Amino acid sequence: LWLIELTQHSSLILTCIVLIALFKVKRLNSYGFKLPQVFFLWKILLLSIAFGIIGGLLHIWLFSYQPIPPSGYTLLTGVGIVIVLRRVAEEVFYRGLFYGYLQPLTSVRIKLVKWTVSLPILLSALFQAIMILSLLYTEMAPGFVYFQFVFALALGIVAGHLRESSSSLIPPILFS
């Protein structure tokens, strides 16, 4: 099982990089493949930990959710594949390829309650959250899936803001 996950996420990263190279619209670093400028990465890590704790507690409180690791997973494969590689693959896709392609539209701003975000941030976050809705076709409870949708949308907006303000994929990867 872990080998399948490793193959899936590695191939997603490779596919994104190949697609970016095929677009030939911009240089690779305009898609976020560079180190961030002076950016407070420790604040991102603290924010990530806070979101993780809040999300975990809400899952337990609202849905009596108790994570059960799939058989065949050890702590090393769980951390290495599920936590690290999956996050890198998702961010390379959503904030690298998707956001990077839409980056010329950053001047288009949309007001969300009190905050204003760019169109690429909103579309990449919305696209990521919509993918969560595919879980409705599984045996998961609809309320749980809708909660995941809202949570993914909020996290996607924050990750998009980190990507936009740093011009790098590193802060959103550390955040997610």
C-alpha positions as CSV (number, residue, x, y, z in Angstrom):
1,L,0.0,0.0,0.0
2,W,2.8,2.5,0.9
3,L,4.5,1.7,-2.4
4,I,1.4,2.7,-4.3
5,E,1.2,6.0,-2.4
6,L,4.9,6.6,-3.0
7,T,4.5,6.0,-6.7
8,Q,1.3,8.2,-7.0
9,H,2.8,11.2,-5.2
10,S,6.2,11.0,-6.8
11,S,4.6,10.7,-10.3
12,L,2.3,13.8,-9.5
13,I,5.4,15.9,-8.7
14,L,7.2,14.7,-11.8
15,T,4.1,15.3,-14.0
16,C,3.7,18.8,-12.6
17,I,7.4,19.6,-13.3
18,V,7.1,18.2,-16.9
19,L,3.9,20.2,-17.5
20,I,5.6,23.4,-16.3
21,A,8.5,22.8,-18.6
22,L,6.2,22.1,-21.5
23,F,4.3,25.4,-20.9
24,K,7.5,27.3,-21.4
25,V,5.6,30.4,-20.4
26,K,7.9,31.4,-17.5
27,R,11.0,30.2,-15.8
28,L,10.7,27.4,-13.2
29,N,11.2,29.8,-10.3
30,S,8.1,31.7,-11.2
31,Y,6.2,28.6,-10.4
32,G,7.5,28.8,-6.8
33,F,10.6,26.6,-7.2
34,K,13.0,28.8,-5.3
35,L,13.9,29.7,-1.7
36,P,11.8,32.3,-0.1
37,Q,13.0,35.8,0.5
38,V,13.4,36.9,4.1
39,F,10.4,35.1,5.5
40,F,9.6,34.0,9.0
41,L,9.4,30.2,8.5
42,W,9.1,29.5,12.2
43,K,5.9,31.5,12.3
44,I,4.5,29.3,9.5
45,L,5.4,26.2,11.4
46,L,3.7,27.5,14.5
47,L,0.6,28.4,12.4
48,S,0.7,25.0,10.9
49,I,0.8,23.3,14.2
50,A,-2.1,25.4,15.5
51,F,-4.2,24.6,12.5
52,G,-3.4,20.9,12.8
53,I,-4.4,20.8,16.5
54,I,-7.6,22.8,15.8
55,G,-8.5,20.6,12.8
56,G,-7.8,17.4,14.8
57,L,-9.8,18.5,17.8
58,L,-12.7,19.5,15.6
59,H,-12.6,16.1,13.8
60,I,-12.7,14.3,17.1
61,W,-15.4,16.5,18.6
62,L,-17.7,16.7,15.7
63,F,-17.3,13.3,14.1
64,S,-15.8,11.1,16.9
65,Y,-13.0,10.6,14.4
66,Q,-10.2,8.3,15.5
67,P,-7.5,7.9,12.9
68,I,-6.6,4.3,12.3
69,P,-3.4,3.8,10.2
70,P,-3.9,1.4,7.3
71,S,-2.3,-2.0,7.5
72,G,1.3,-2.1,6.2
73,Y,2.1,1.4,7.4
74,T,4.9,2.0,9.9
75,L,5.6,5.3,11.5
76,L,8.4,5.9,9.0
77,T,6.2,5.3,6.0
78,G,3.4,7.2,7.5
79,V,5.5,10.3,8.1
80,G,7.5,10.0,5.0
81,I,4.7,9.4,2.5
82,V,1.5,10.6,4.0
83,I,2.8,13.7,5.8
84,V,5.8,14.8,3.7
85,L,5.5,13.5,0.2
86,R,1.7,14.0,-0.1
87,R,2.0,17.6,1.1
88,V,4.8,18.3,-1.3
89,A,2.9,16.8,-4.2
90,E,-0.3,18.7,-3.4
91,E,1.5,22.0,-3.0
92,V,3.5,21.5,-6.2
93,F,0.3,20.8,-8.0
94,Y,-2.1,23.5,-6.5
95,R,0.3,26.3,-5.6
96,G,3.0,25.5,-8.1
97,L,1.4,24.4,-11.4
98,F,-2.1,25.7,-10.9
99,Y,-1.3,29.0,-9.1
100,G,1.8,29.6,-11.2
101,Y,-0.2,29.3,-14.5
102,L,-2.8,31.8,-13.1
103,Q,-0.2,34.1,-11.7
104,P,-0.7,36.8,-14.3
105,L,-4.2,37.3,-12.8
106,T,-2.9,38.3,-9.4
107,S,-4.1,41.9,-10.0
108,V,-7.7,40.6,-9.9
109,R,-8.7,40.9,-6.3
110,I,-11.8,39.3,-4.6
111,K,-13.2,40.4,-1.2
112,L,-13.9,37.6,1.2
113,V,-15.6,38.9,4.3
114,K,-12.8,41.1,5.7
115,W,-9.9,39.9,3.5
116,T,-9.1,40.5,-0.1
117,V,-7.4,37.7,-2.0
118,S,-6.1,37.4,-5.6
119,L,-8.0,35.3,-8.1
120,P,-5.2,32.7,-8.4
121,I,-5.3,32.2,-4.6
122,L,-9.0,31.7,-4.6
123,L,-9.2,29.4,-7.6
124,S,-6.3,27.2,-6.4
125,A,-7.9,26.9,-3.0
126,L,-11.3,26.2,-4.4
127,F,-10.0,23.6,-6.9
128,Q,-8.2,21.9,-4.0
129,A,-11.4,21.9,-1.8
130,I,-13.6,20.7,-4.7
131,M,-11.4,17.6,-5.0
132,I,-12.4,16.7,-1.4
133,L,-16.0,16.4,-2.6
134,S,-15.0,13.2,-4.5
135,L,-15.1,11.6,-1.0
136,L,-18.9,11.9,-1.2
137,Y,-18.8,8.8,-3.5
138,T,-17.2,6.8,-0.7
139,E,-18.7,5.6,2.5
140,M,-17.7,8.7,4.4
141,A,-20.4,10.6,6.1
142,P,-21.5,13.7,4.1
143,G,-21.1,16.0,7.1
144,F,-17.5,14.9,7.5
145,V,-16.8,15.5,3.8
146,Y,-18.4,19.0,3.9
147,F,-16.4,19.9,6.9
148,Q,-13.2,18.7,5.1
149,F,-14.3,20.9,2.1
150,V,-14.5,24.0,4.2
151,F,-11.3,23.3,6.1
152,A,-9.4,22.6,2.8
153,L,-10.8,25.8,1.3
154,A,-9.6,27.8,4.4
155,L,-6.2,26.1,4.4
156,G,-5.8,26.5,0.7
157,I,-6.4,30.3,1.0
158,V,-3.8,30.6,3.7
159,A,-1.3,28.4,1.7
160,G,-2.0,30.5,-1.4
161,H,-1.4,33.7,0.5
162,L,1.9,32.3,1.8
163,R,2.8,31.3,-1.8
164,E,2.0,34.7,-3.1
165,S,3.7,36.7,-0.4
166,S,6.9,34.7,-0.5
167,S,7.0,33.7,-4.2
168,S,8.1,30.3,-3.0
169,L,6.5,26.9,-2.5
170,I,8.5,26.3,0.7
171,P,6.2,28.3,3.1
172,P,2.9,26.6,1.9
173,I,4.6,23.2,2.1
174,L,5.7,23.8,5.7
175,F,2.2,25.2,6.5
176,S,0.3,22.3,5.1
